[in-house]
Amino acid sequence: MRFVIQRVREASVSVDGKVIGQIGHGLLVFVGVSDSDNRQIADKMTDKMTKLRIFDDADGKTNLSISDVGGAFLVISQFTLYADCRKGNRPSFTLAGKPDMAEELYEYIMEAIQEKGFPIARGEFGADMKVSILNDGPFTILLDSDEIVGKDG
């Protein structure tokens, strides 16, 4: 599982010209799922993400978490995080999770964030989405379950 996390001043996602999700200050999270992922991995990744201290304190140091600053989440499914570009010039996506399983885990992640009490907005799984971002920093973090959880889950 891979999360690309961007600290934002604001972000929104549109489908067919209609805004379906938007947040102010918080985190935009792109979620990629592989076939080897499961709910235990999602729990560890979500826990890590919600506790990251990547917001500035009064001294300008990144000492605050999203809960400390009252931020929100915008979560977007993005299978292209598992692009394999080792051969040729056209990426392969065989490492990405099968759509049914990936969607189930995406929904599970959304529920886990909500259960932790965070405001959350979402994209539409499998849709052609347009994402607008006003980065804060910019500050971008990549969480990879192979590093956070380990290859064996």
N, C-alpha and C positions, 0 to 999 in steps of 0.2 A: 504494500500500500504506500502510496506517495501523496503527500500534501505539499503544495506550493502555497505558502502563506504570505500575504502581502498586507502590511500595515497601511490602512487607507484613511483619508479624511472623509471620503465618500465613495460609494461604488453602487452600480446598478447593473441589472441584466434585463435584456429585452428579447422577446421572441415575436416575430412578425410585426415589428414596429411598436409593440406594446410592452411597457415596463412591467415585468412580473415580480421583481424583487429589487429592493434597494435598502441601503443602510447609510448612516452617517459615519462617524468615527468608529473604527473597529478593524476587523480582519476580513479580507477577501481570501477564501480558501478554495483552491482547485484540488479536487480529489481524484486520484487515479487508483484503480483497483486491479489487482492481478488475480489469476485463477487460484493462487495459493493463499489468498487472504481469507480471513474469517472474522467472526464477531470479537474474539479475544484480541486479535490484532487491532481491530477497529477501536476497542475499548482503550488499549494502551496508547494508541496514536491520538485519540481524542483527549484523553487525560493529559498527555504531554502538551498538546497544542493549547488547551485551555489554561495551562499553568505557565506557559512561556512568559518570561518577564522581558517584553520587547517594547514597552511604552515608556516614554521619558518621565522621570520624576521632576521635582522642582529644580533640581540641579542639572537637568539635561542628561542624566544617566538612565540607561534602560534598566530600570529596577521595578517597573510596575507591570502587572498582568492585565489582561483584558477586563477581568472583574474589578480590579482596582480603579480602572478609568471609566467603568460603566459603558464599555463598548459593545458592539453587536457583531454578528457574523453574517456574511453572505457566502454561501457554499455552492460551488458549481462542480458538477461531475465533468471530468476531462480524461477520457481514455488515452489521449495522445501523450499523457505523461509516461506511458509505457512504450513509446516509439523506440524501435530498434533501428538505428542508423548505421550499423557496422558495415553492411554490404550495400553497394550501389548508392543511388541518390534518392530513391523512393523509400521512405520509412516503412517498416513492417510493424504491424500492431498485434502480432500473434501472442505477445506477452501480456496484453491487456485481458482483463477478466471477461468472461462471457456476459453478454448484456443482462440476462435475468439475474445472475448472481451479483453482478456489479451494482445493478439498481437496488437490489435488496440491501446490500451493504451501505450504499449511499443513503438510503432511507433510514437505516439503522444509525448511521453517524448523525444524521439530522436529529433524530429522536434523542440520542445521547447528549447532544449539545443543549437541546431544549430542556431535558431533565436536569441539567446542571443550572438552569435558570437564566440562560442567556437569550437575549433577543436574537432571532435568526430569520434571514431571508434566504431564498433558494432560487436555483435555476430550474430548468426543466430537463430531466434526464433524456438524453438522446436527441434533443432539439438543436436546431441551428440557432445558437444564441449570440447576441452581441453584448459584450461586457464593457462598461465604461468605468474607468478607474481614475481617481485622484490619489496617487500614491502619497504616502506620508514618509518622507525620508530621502529617497525611497528605502524601504526596509523590507527585504524579502528573505524568507527562510524556506529551506527544503527539508521536510521530514520524510525519511525513508524507513519503512518498517524493518528492512534488513539491518539498519543501524540502530534503530530504537528498540526493537523487539528481539532482533537476531533472526537468522535465516530459518531457524527451526520453530519460530513462533513462540 
